Amino acid sequence: METKSRSLLKALVWQVIGFVSMVSVGLVITGSLKAGGTMAAVNSGLGFVVYLVYERVWSRVAWGQMLRS
């Protein structure tokens, strides 16, 4: 099982990558850095929470994990 701090760090790094990607896509599509940034901020906030919950749920699922000797 992962520690909570590891799950949190993974989620933060993933969100930074996603935020930069989303700002770029929003800028290309809308031509506005403000609109792209707003879209990215909303998406990142929601995505962060969902991903963190998803990771913690899967950390409790034993299926497919190999036991350490």
N, CA, C and O atoms as a Maestro MAE file, in Angstrom:
{
 s_m_m2io_version
 :::
 2.0.0
}

f_m_ct {
 s_m_title
 :::
 protein
 m_atom[276] {
  # First column is atom index #
  i_m_mmod_type
  r_m_x_coord
  r_m_y_coord
  r_m_z_coord
  i_m_residue_number
  s_m_chain_name
  s_m_pdb_residue_name
  s_m_pdb_atom_name
  i_m_atomic_number
  :::
  1 25 0.848 -1.185 0.000 1 A "MET " " N  " 7
  2 3 0.000 0.000 0.000 1 A "MET " " CA " 6
  3 2 0.885 1.237 0.000 1 A "MET " " C  " 6
  4 15 1.908 1.279 0.684 1 A "MET " " O  " 8
  5 25 0.489 2.237 -0.766 2 A "GLU " " N  " 7
  6 3 1.226 3.496 -0.817 2 A "GLU " " CA " 6
  7 2 0.930 4.347 0.409 2 A "GLU " " C  " 6
  8 15 -0.133 4.244 1.021 2 A "GLU " " O  " 8
  9 25 1.900 5.188 0.749 3 A "THR " " N  " 7
  10 3 1.652 6.150 1.817 3 A "THR " " CA " 6
  11 2 0.801 7.294 1.262 3 A "THR " " C  " 6
  12 15 0.756 7.526 0.054 3 A "THR " " O  " 8
  13 25 0.140 7.989 2.156 4 A "LYS " " N  " 7
  14 3 -0.687 9.121 1.733 4 A "LYS " " CA " 6
  15 2 0.170 10.219 1.105 4 A "LYS " " C  " 6
  16 15 -0.256 10.870 0.151 4 A "LYS " " O  " 8
  17 25 1.379 10.425 1.639 5 A "SER " " N  " 7
  18 3 2.237 11.478 1.097 5 A "SER " " CA " 6
  19 2 2.701 11.141 -0.320 5 A "SER " " C  " 6
  20 15 2.830 12.034 -1.157 5 A "SER " " O  " 8
  21 25 2.955 9.853 -0.595 6 A "ARG " " N  " 7
  22 3 3.339 9.450 -1.955 6 A "ARG " " CA " 6
  23 2 2.177 9.672 -2.922 6 A "ARG " " C  " 6
  24 15 2.372 10.201 -4.015 6 A "ARG " " O  " 8
  25 25 0.970 9.271 -2.524 7 A "SER " " N  " 7
  26 3 -0.208 9.483 -3.365 7 A "SER " " CA " 6
  27 2 -0.424 10.970 -3.623 7 A "SER " " C  " 6
  28 15 -0.761 11.366 -4.739 7 A "SER " " O  " 8
  29 25 -0.234 11.785 -2.607 8 A "LEU " " N  " 7
  30 3 -0.414 13.226 -2.739 8 A "LEU " " CA " 6
  31 2 0.609 13.819 -3.705 8 A "LEU " " C  " 6
  32 15 0.248 14.620 -4.567 8 A "LEU " " O  " 8
  33 25 1.872 13.440 -3.573 9 A "LEU " " N  " 7
  34 3 2.907 13.963 -4.460 9 A "LEU " " CA " 6
  35 2 2.658 13.542 -5.906 9 A "LEU " " C  " 6
  36 15 2.799 14.353 -6.821 9 A "LEU " " O  " 8
  37 25 2.292 12.288 -6.116 10 A "LYS " " N  " 7
  38 3 1.992 11.823 -7.466 10 A "LYS " " CA " 6
  39 2 0.837 12.625 -8.063 10 A "LYS " " C  " 6
  40 15 0.884 13.006 -9.232 10 A "LYS " " O  " 8
  41 25 -0.185 12.877 -7.275 11 A "ALA " " N  " 7
  42 3 -1.333 13.638 -7.750 11 A "ALA " " CA " 6
  43 2 -0.937 15.072 -8.090 11 A "ALA " " C  " 6
  44 15 -1.383 15.608 -9.105 11 A "ALA " " O  " 8
  45 25 -0.117 15.693 -7.269 12 A "LEU " " N  " 7
  46 3 0.320 17.069 -7.525 12 A "LEU " " CA " 6
  47 2 1.137 17.177 -8.805 12 A "LEU " " C  " 6
  48 15 0.900 18.071 -9.617 12 A "LEU " " O  " 8
  49 25 2.092 16.277 -8.992 13 A "VAL " " N  " 7
  50 3 2.930 16.302 -10.195 13 A "VAL " " CA " 6
  51 2 2.065 16.083 -11.435 13 A "VAL " " C  " 6
  52 15 2.225 16.772 -12.443 13 A "VAL " " O  " 8
  53 25 1.151 15.120 -11.352 14 A "TRP " " N  " 7
  54 3 0.260 14.844 -12.481 14 A "TRP " " CA " 6
  55 2 -0.591 16.059 -12.812 14 A "TRP " " C  " 6
  56 15 -0.816 16.353 -13.986 14 A "TRP " " O  " 8
  57 25 -1.066 16.765 -11.802 15 A "GLN " " N  " 7
  58 3 -1.912 17.937 -12.031 15 A "GLN " " CA " 6
  59 2 -1.126 19.083 -12.653 15 A "GLN " " C  " 6
  60 15 -1.668 19.823 -13.475 15 A "GLN " " O  " 8
  61 25 0.132 19.243 -12.280 16 A "VAL " " N  " 7
  62 3 0.960 20.288 -12.903 16 A "VAL " " CA " 6
  63 2 1.109 19.994 -14.397 16 A "VAL " " C  " 6
  64 15 0.971 20.890 -15.231 16 A "VAL " " O  " 8
  65 25 1.391 18.738 -14.724 17 A "ILE " " N  " 7
  66 3 1.509 18.344 -16.134 17 A "ILE " " CA " 6
  67 2 0.185 18.602 -16.854 17 A "ILE " " C  " 6
  68 15 0.166 19.179 -17.941 17 A "ILE " " O  " 8
  69 25 -0.909 18.175 -16.248 18 A "GLY " " N  " 7
  70 3 -2.222 18.378 -16.854 18 A "GLY " " CA " 6
  71 2 -2.586 19.847 -16.993 18 A "GLY " " C  " 6
  72 15 -3.189 20.246 -17.990 18 A "GLY " " O  " 8
  73 25 -2.226 20.653 -16.001 19 A "PHE " " N  " 7
  74 3 -2.537 22.082 -16.036 19 A "PHE " " CA " 6
  75 2 -1.845 22.760 -17.212 19 A "PHE " " C  " 6
  76 15 -2.465 23.521 -17.955 19 A "PHE " " O  " 8
  77 25 -0.572 22.481 -17.369 20 A "VAL " " N  " 7
  78 3 0.185 23.085 -18.479 20 A "VAL " " CA " 6
  79 2 -0.405 22.643 -19.822 20 A "VAL " " C  " 6
  80 15 -0.549 23.447 -20.743 20 A "VAL " " O  " 8
  81 25 -0.737 21.373 -19.916 21 A "SER " " N  " 7
  82 3 -1.333 20.862 -21.157 21 A "SER " " CA " 6
  83 2 -2.663 21.535 -21.437 21 A "SER " " C  " 6
  84 15 -2.926 21.945 -22.568 21 A "SER " " O  " 8
  85 25 -3.496 21.653 -20.428 22 A "MET " " N  " 7
  86 3 -4.831 22.228 -20.610 22 A "MET " " CA " 6
  87 2 -4.762 23.713 -20.939 22 A "MET " " C  " 6
  88 15 -5.540 24.191 -21.764 22 A "MET " " O  " 8
  89 25 -3.860 24.446 -20.320 23 A "VAL " " N  " 7
  90 3 -3.696 25.868 -20.661 23 A "VAL " " CA " 6
  91 2 -3.301 25.991 -22.129 23 A "VAL " " C  " 6
  92 15 -3.809 26.850 -22.849 23 A "VAL " " O  " 8
  93 25 -2.400 25.131 -22.559 24 A "SER " " N  " 7
  94 3 -1.945 25.170 -23.958 24 A "SER " " CA " 6
  95 2 -3.092 24.877 -24.916 24 A "SER " " C  " 6
  96 15 -3.265 25.584 -25.908 24 A "SER " " O  " 8
  97 25 -3.866 23.854 -24.632 25 A "VAL " " N  " 7
  98 3 -5.005 23.503 -25.490 25 A "VAL " " CA " 6
  99 2 -6.036 24.627 -25.472 25 A "VAL " " C  " 6
  100 15 -6.551 25.015 -26.520 25 A "VAL " " O  " 8
  101 25 -6.337 25.147 -24.292 26 A "GLY " " N  " 7
  102 3 -7.303 26.243 -24.176 26 A "GLY " " CA " 6
  103 2 -6.855 27.478 -24.928 26 A "GLY " " C  " 6
  104 15 -7.668 28.158 -25.554 26 A "GLY " " O  " 8
  105 25 -5.573 27.772 -24.872 27 A "LEU " " N  " 7
  106 3 -5.027 28.928 -25.592 27 A "LEU " " CA " 6
  107 2 -5.159 28.738 -27.100 27 A "LEU " " C  " 6
  108 15 -5.558 29.657 -27.816 27 A "LEU " " O  " 8
  109 25 -4.824 27.549 -27.574 28 A "VAL " " N  " 7
  110 3 -4.920 27.281 -29.010 28 A "VAL " " CA " 6
  111 2 -6.375 27.355 -29.480 28 A "VAL " " C  " 6
  112 15 -6.662 27.937 -30.526 28 A "VAL " " O  " 8
  113 25 -7.280 26.773 -28.716 29 A "ILE " " N  " 7
  114 3 -8.688 26.719 -29.135 29 A "ILE " " CA " 6
  115 2 -9.378 28.076 -29.020 29 A "ILE " " C  " 6
  116 15 -10.107 28.480 -29.926 29 A "ILE " " O  " 8
  117 25 -9.151 28.783 -27.908 30 A "THR " " N  " 7
  118 3 -9.876 30.041 -27.686 30 A "THR " " CA " 6
  119 2 -9.088 31.278 -28.107 30 A "THR " " C  " 6
  120 15 -9.671 32.333 -28.358 30 A "THR " " O  " 8
  121 25 -7.772 31.148 -28.184 31 A "GLY " " N  " 7
  122 3 -6.942 32.313 -28.487 31 A "GLY " " CA " 6
  123 2 -6.749 33.214 -27.284 31 A "GLY " " C  " 6
  124 15 -6.153 34.285 -27.398 31 A "GLY " " O  " 8
  125 25 -7.252 32.789 -26.125 32 A "SER " " N  " 7
  126 3 -7.179 33.604 -24.920 32 A "SER " " CA " 6
  127 2 -6.457 32.843 -23.804 32 A "SER " " C  " 6
  128 15 -6.860 31.741 -23.430 32 A "SER " " O  " 8
  129 25 -5.404 33.437 -23.287 33 A "LEU " " N  " 7
  130 3 -4.688 32.819 -22.171 33 A "LEU " " CA " 6
  131 2 -5.569 32.788 -20.919 33 A "LEU " " C  " 6
  132 15 -5.514 31.834 -20.142 33 A "LEU " " O  " 8
  133 25 -6.374 33.824 -20.726 34 A "LYS " " N  " 7
  134 3 -7.267 33.875 -19.565 34 A "LYS " " CA " 6
  135 2 -8.306 32.754 -19.625 34 A "LYS " " C  " 6
  136 15 -8.523 32.064 -18.629 34 A "LYS " " O  " 8
  137 25 -8.944 32.567 -20.769 35 A "ALA " " N  " 7
  138 3 -9.938 31.499 -20.913 35 A "ALA " " CA " 6
  139 2 -9.270 30.134 -20.756 35 A "ALA " " C  " 6
  140 15 -9.798 29.259 -20.071 35 A "ALA " " O  " 8
  141 25 -8.121 29.953 -21.383 36 A "GLY " " N  " 7
  142 3 -7.391 28.692 -21.251 36 A "GLY " " CA " 6
  143 2 -6.985 28.423 -19.819 36 A "GLY " " C  " 6
  144 15 -7.076 27.291 -19.344 36 A "GLY " " O  " 8
  145 25 -6.536 29.465 -19.125 37 A "GLY " " N  " 7
  146 3 -6.147 29.320 -17.721 37 A "GLY " " CA " 6
  147 2 -7.323 28.996 -16.818 37 A "GLY " " C  " 6
  148 15 -7.200 28.191 -15.895 37 A "GLY " " O  " 8
  149 25 -8.466 29.623 -17.085 38 A "THR " " N  " 7
  150 3 -9.667 29.334 -16.296 38 A "THR " " CA " 6
  151 2 -10.120 27.896 -16.495 38 A "THR " " C  " 6
  152 15 -10.440 27.196 -15.534 38 A "THR " " O  " 8
  153 25 -10.143 27.461 -17.748 39 A "MET " " N  " 7
  154 3 -10.503 26.072 -18.041 39 A "MET " " CA " 6
  155 2 -9.542 25.113 -17.342 39 A "MET " " C  " 6
  156 15 -9.968 24.112 -16.766 39 A "MET " " O  " 8
  157 25 -8.264 25.414 -17.393 40 A "ALA " " N  " 7
  158 3 -7.255 24.559 -16.782 40 A "ALA " " CA " 6
  159 2 -7.391 24.533 -15.263 40 A "ALA " " C  " 6
  160 15 -7.230 23.477 -14.652 40 A "ALA " " O  " 8
  161 25 -7.683 25.672 -14.647 41 A "ALA " " N  " 7
  162 3 -7.813 25.737 -13.193 41 A "ALA " " CA " 6
  163 2 -8.995 24.897 -12.706 41 A "ALA " " C  " 6
  164 15 -8.880 24.161 -11.727 41 A "ALA " " O  " 8
  165 25 -10.124 25.013 -13.394 42 A "VAL " " N  " 7
  166 3 -11.305 24.228 -13.013 42 A "VAL " " CA " 6
  167 2 -11.021 22.739 -13.202 42 A "VAL " " C  " 6
  168 15 -11.305 21.927 -12.321 42 A "VAL " " O  " 8
  169 25 -10.468 22.397 -14.340 43 A "ASN " " N  " 7
  170 3 -10.157 21.002 -14.632 43 A "ASN " " CA " 6
  171 2 -9.138 20.437 -13.639 43 A "ASN " " C  " 6
  172 15 -9.289 19.306 -13.178 43 A "ASN " " O  " 8
  173 25 -8.119 21.200 -13.313 44 A "SER " " N  " 7
  174 3 -7.091 20.732 -12.386 44 A "SER " " CA " 6
  175 2 -7.636 20.517 -10.980 44 A "SER " " C  " 6
  176 15 -7.317 19.521 -10.332 44 A "SER " " O  " 8
  177 25 -8.448 21.440 -10.517 45 A "GLY " " N  " 7
  178 3 -9.028 21.295 -9.176 45 A "GLY " " CA " 6
  179 2 -9.895 20.057 -9.060 45 A "GLY " " C  " 6
  180 15 -9.759 19.277 -8.118 45 A "GLY " " O  " 8
  181 25 -10.776 19.883 -10.012 46 A "LEU " " N  " 7
  182 3 -11.644 18.714 -10.011 46 A "LEU " " CA " 6
  183 2 -10.843 17.431 -10.232 46 A "LEU " " C  " 6
  184 15 -11.048 16.433 -9.541 46 A "LEU " " O  " 8
  185 25 -9.938 17.471 -11.195 47 A "GLY " " N  " 7
  186 3 -9.123 16.300 -11.498 47 A "GLY " " CA " 6
  187 2 -8.245 15.877 -10.329 47 A "GLY " " C  " 6
  188 15 -8.041 14.683 -10.111 47 A "GLY " " O  " 8
  189 25 -7.728 16.832 -9.582 48 A "PHE " " N  " 7
  190 3 -6.880 16.526 -8.426 48 A "PHE " " CA " 6
  191 2 -7.650 15.722 -7.384 48 A "PHE " " C  " 6
  192 15 -7.171 14.697 -6.898 48 A "PHE " " O  " 8
  193 25 -8.825 16.186 -7.053 49 A "VAL " " N  " 7
  194 3 -9.641 15.510 -6.044 49 A "VAL " " CA " 6
  195 2 -10.049 14.114 -6.515 49 A "VAL " " C  " 6
  196 15 -9.941 13.144 -5.765 49 A "VAL " " O  " 8
  197 25 -10.512 14.020 -7.747 50 A "VAL " " N  " 7
  198 3 -10.946 12.729 -8.278 50 A "VAL " " CA " 6
  199 2 -9.782 11.748 -8.339 50 A "VAL " " C  " 6
  200 15 -9.934 10.587 -7.959 50 A "VAL " " O  " 8
  201 25 -8.625 12.196 -8.808 51 A "TYR " " N  " 7
  202 3 -7.458 11.318 -8.907 51 A "TYR " " CA " 6
  203 2 -6.996 10.850 -7.533 51 A "TYR " " C  " 6
  204 15 -6.663 9.677 -7.363 51 A "TYR " " O  " 8
  205 25 -6.973 11.729 -6.571 52 A "LEU " " N  " 7
  206 3 -6.532 11.368 -5.230 52 A "LEU " " CA " 6
  207 2 -7.454 10.311 -4.615 52 A "LEU " " C  " 6
  208 15 -6.983 9.337 -4.029 52 A "LEU " " O  " 8
  209 25 -8.751 10.505 -4.749 53 A "VAL " " N  " 7
  210 3 -9.709 9.511 -4.253 53 A "VAL " " CA " 6
  211 2 -9.520 8.193 -5.002 53 A "VAL " " C  " 6
  212 15 -9.499 7.130 -4.381 53 A "VAL " " O  " 8
  213 25 -9.383 8.248 -6.308 54 A "TYR " " N  " 7
  214 3 -9.177 7.060 -7.134 54 A "TYR " " CA " 6
  215 2 -7.948 6.274 -6.678 54 A "TYR " " C  " 6
  216 15 -8.015 5.054 -6.523 54 A "TYR " " O  " 8
  217 25 -6.839 6.958 -6.466 55 A "GLU " " N  " 7
  218 3 -5.608 6.299 -6.007 55 A "GLU " " CA " 6
  219 2 -5.788 5.641 -4.639 55 A "GLU " " C  " 6
  220 15 -5.325 4.521 -4.421 55 A "GLU " " O  " 8
  221 25 -6.451 6.328 -3.732 56 A "ARG " " N  " 7
  222 3 -6.629 5.777 -2.385 56 A "ARG " " CA " 6
  223 2 -7.560 4.564 -2.407 56 A "ARG " " C  " 6
  224 15 -7.349 3.610 -1.659 56 A "ARG " " O  " 8
  225 25 -8.570 4.592 -3.244 57 A "VAL " " N  " 7
  226 3 -9.455 3.432 -3.365 57 A "VAL " " CA " 6
  227 2 -8.675 2.246 -3.911 57 A "VAL " " C  " 6
  228 15 -8.766 1.147 -3.363 57 A "VAL " " O  " 8
  229 25 -7.915 2.445 -4.972 58 A "TRP " " N  " 7
  230 3 -7.150 1.352 -5.557 58 A "TRP " " CA " 6
  231 2 -6.061 0.835 -4.625 58 A "TRP " " C  " 6
  232 15 -5.675 -0.329 -4.727 58 A "TRP " " O  " 8
  233 25 -5.559 1.664 -3.726 59 A "SER " " N  " 7
  234 3 -4.528 1.198 -2.792 59 A "SER " " CA " 6
  235 2 -5.091 0.171 -1.816 59 A "SER " " C  " 6
  236 15 -4.332 -0.560 -1.179 59 A "SER " " O  " 8
  237 25 -6.412 0.112 -1.695 60 A "ARG " " N  " 7
  238 3 -7.068 -0.843 -0.797 60 A "ARG " " CA " 6
  239 2 -7.529 -2.117 -1.516 60 A "ARG " " C  " 6
  240 15 -7.995 -3.060 -0.877 60 A "ARG " " O  " 8
  241 25 -7.397 -2.137 -2.827 61 A "VAL " " N  " 7
  242 3 -7.813 -3.303 -3.605 61 A "VAL " " CA " 6
  243 2 -6.636 -4.252 -3.728 61 A "VAL " " C  " 6
  244 15 -5.588 -3.885 -4.260 61 A "VAL " " O  " 8
  245 25 -6.806 -5.463 -3.241 62 A "ALA " " N  " 7
  246 3 -5.706 -6.442 -3.245 62 A "ALA " " CA " 6
  247 2 -5.574 -7.154 -4.587 62 A "ALA " " C  " 6
  248 15 -4.515 -7.711 -4.876 62 A "ALA " " O  " 8
  249 25 -6.599 -7.153 -5.400 63 A "TRP " " N  " 7
  250 3 -6.581 -7.876 -6.666 63 A "TRP " " CA " 6
  251 2 -5.405 -7.444 -7.547 63 A "TRP " " C  " 6
  252 15 -5.198 -6.251 -7.770 63 A "TRP " " O  " 8
  253 25 -4.657 -8.392 -8.034 64 A "GLY " " N  " 7
  254 3 -3.569 -8.114 -8.977 64 A "GLY " " CA " 6
  255 2 -2.261 -7.680 -8.345 64 A "GLY " " C  " 6
  256 15 -1.286 -7.445 -9.059 64 A "GLY " " O  " 8
  257 25 -2.212 -7.568 -7.033 65 A "GLN " " N  " 7
  258 3 -0.970 -7.190 -6.369 65 A "GLN " " CA " 6
  259 2 -0.170 -8.441 -6.036 65 A "GLN " " C  " 6
  260 15 -0.726 -9.482 -5.686 65 A "GLN " " O  " 8
  261 25 1.131 -8.317 -6.150 66 A "MET " " N  " 7
  262 3 2.003 -9.420 -5.783 66 A "MET " " CA " 6
  263 2 2.442 -9.224 -4.336 66 A "MET " " C  " 6
  264 15 2.825 -8.123 -3.939 66 A "MET " " O  " 8
  265 25 2.384 -10.271 -3.573 67 A "LEU " " N  " 7
  266 3 2.807 -10.197 -2.182 67 A "LEU " " CA " 6
  267 2 4.321 -10.206 -2.095 67 A "LEU " " C  " 6
  268 15 4.987 -10.945 -2.820 67 A "LEU " " O  " 8
  269 25 4.860 -9.392 -1.217 68 A "ARG " " N  " 7
  270 3 6.319 -9.348 -1.026 68 A "ARG " " CA " 6
  271 2 6.730 -10.408 -0.021 68 A "ARG " " C  " 6
  272 15 6.046 -10.642 0.975 68 A "ARG " " O  " 8
  273 25 7.849 -11.039 -0.299 69 A "SER " " N  " 7
  274 3 8.340 -12.077 0.622 69 A "SER " " CA " 6
  275 2 9.297 -11.522 1.629 69 A "SER " " C  " 6
  276 15 9.801 -12.261 2.475 69 A "SER " " O  " 8
  :::
 }
 m_bond[275] {
  # First column is bond index #
  i_m_from
  i_m_to
  i_m_order
  :::
  1 1 2 1
  2 2 3 1
  3 3 4 2
  4 3 5 1
  5 5 6 1
  6 6 7 1
  7 7 8 2
  8 7 9 1
  9 9 10 1
  10 10 11 1
  11 11 12 2
  12 11 13 1
  13 13 14 1
  14 14 15 1
  15 15 16 2
  16 15 17 1
  17 17 18 1
  18 18 19 1
  19 19 20 2
  20 19 21 1
  21 21 22 1
  22 22 23 1
  23 23 24 2
  24 23 25 1
  25 25 26 1
  26 26 27 1
  27 27 28 2
  28 27 29 1
  29 29 30 1
  30 30 31 1
  31 31 32 2
  32 31 33 1
  33 33 34 1
  34 34 35 1
  35 35 36 2
  36 35 37 1
  37 37 38 1
  38 38 39 1
  39 39 40 2
  40 39 41 1
  41 41 42 1
  42 42 43 1
  43 43 44 2
  44 43 45 1
  45 45 46 1
  46 46 47 1
  47 47 48 2
  48 47 49 1
  49 49 50 1
  50 50 51 1
  51 51 52 2
  52 51 53 1
  53 53 54 1
  54 54 55 1
  55 55 56 2
  56 55 57 1
  57 57 58 1
  58 58 59 1
  59 59 60 2
  60 59 61 1
  61 61 62 1
  62 62 63 1
  63 63 64 2
  64 63 65 1
  65 65 66 1
  66 66 67 1
  67 67 68 2
  68 67 69 1
  69 69 70 1
  70 70 71 1
  71 71 72 2
  72 71 73 1
  73 73 74 1
  74 74 75 1
  75 75 76 2
  76 75 77 1
  77 77 78 1
  78 78 79 1
  79 79 80 2
  80 79 81 1
  81 81 82 1
  82 82 83 1
  83 83 84 2
  84 83 85 1
  85 85 86 1
  86 86 87 1
  87 87 88 2
  88 87 89 1
  89 89 90 1
  90 90 91 1
  91 91 92 2
  92 91 93 1
  93 93 94 1
  94 94 95 1
  95 95 96 2
  96 95 97 1
  97 97 98 1
  98 98 99 1
  99 99 100 2
  100 99 101 1
  101 101 102 1
  102 102 103 1
  103 103 104 2
  104 103 105 1
  105 105 106 1
  106 106 107 1
  107 107 108 2
  108 107 109 1
  109 109 110 1
  110 110 111 1
  111 111 112 2
  112 111 113 1
  113 113 114 1
  114 114 115 1
  115 115 116 2
  116 115 117 1
  117 117 118 1
  118 118 119 1
  119 119 120 2
  120 119 121 1
  121 121 122 1
  122 122 123 1
  123 123 124 2
  124 123 125 1
  125 125 126 1
  126 126 127 1
  127 127 128 2
  128 127 129 1
  129 129 130 1
  130 130 131 1
  131 131 132 2
  132 131 133 1
  133 133 134 1
  134 134 135 1
  135 135 136 2
  136 135 137 1
  137 137 138 1
  138 138 139 1
  139 139 140 2
  140 139 141 1
  141 141 142 1
  142 142 143 1
  143 143 144 2
  144 143 145 1
  145 145 146 1
  146 146 147 1
  147 147 148 2
  148 147 149 1
  149 149 150 1
  150 150 151 1
  151 151 152 2
  152 151 153 1
  153 153 154 1
  154 154 155 1
  155 155 156 2
  156 155 157 1
  157 157 158 1
  158 158 159 1
  159 159 160 2
  160 159 161 1
  161 161 162 1
  162 162 163 1
  163 163 164 2
  164 163 165 1
  165 165 166 1
  166 166 167 1
  167 167 168 2
  168 167 169 1
  169 169 170 1
  170 170 171 1
  171 171 172 2
  172 171 173 1
  173 173 174 1
  174 174 175 1
  175 175 176 2
  176 175 177 1
  177 177 178 1
  178 178 179 1
  179 179 180 2
  180 179 181 1
  181 181 182 1
  182 182 183 1
  183 183 184 2
  184 183 185 1
  185 185 186 1
  186 186 187 1
  187 187 188 2
  188 187 189 1
  189 189 190 1
  190 190 191 1
  191 191 192 2
  192 191 193 1
  193 193 194 1
  194 194 195 1
  195 195 196 2
  196 195 197 1
  197 197 198 1
  198 198 199 1
  199 199 200 2
  200 199 201 1
  201 201 202 1
  202 202 203 1
  203 203 204 2
  204 203 205 1
  205 205 206 1
  206 206 207 1
  207 207 208 2
  208 207 209 1
  209 209 210 1
  210 210 211 1
  211 211 212 2
  212 211 213 1
  213 213 214 1
  214 214 215 1
  215 215 216 2
  216 215 217 1
  217 217 218 1
  218 218 219 1
  219 219 220 2
  220 219 221 1
  221 221 222 1
  222 222 223 1
  223 223 224 2
  224 223 225 1
  225 225 226 1
  226 226 227 1
  227 227 228 2
  228 227 229 1
  229 229 230 1
  230 230 231 1
  231 231 232 2
  232 231 233 1
  233 233 234 1
  234 234 235 1
  235 235 236 2
  236 235 237 1
  237 237 238 1
  238 238 239 1
  239 239 240 2
  240 239 241 1
  241 241 242 1
  242 242 243 1
  243 243 244 2
  244 243 245 1
  245 245 246 1
  246 246 247 1
  247 247 248 2
  248 247 249 1
  249 249 250 1
  250 250 251 1
  251 251 252 2
  252 251 253 1
  253 253 254 1
  254 254 255 1
  255 255 256 2
  256 255 257 1
  257 257 258 1
  258 258 259 1
  259 259 260 2
  260 259 261 1
  261 261 262 1
  262 262 263 1
  263 263 264 2
  264 263 265 1
  265 265 266 1
  266 266 267 1
  267 267 268 2
  268 267 269 1
  269 269 270 1
  270 270 271 1
  271 271 272 2
  272 271 273 1
  273 273 274 1
  274 274 275 1
  275 275 276 2
  :::
 }
}
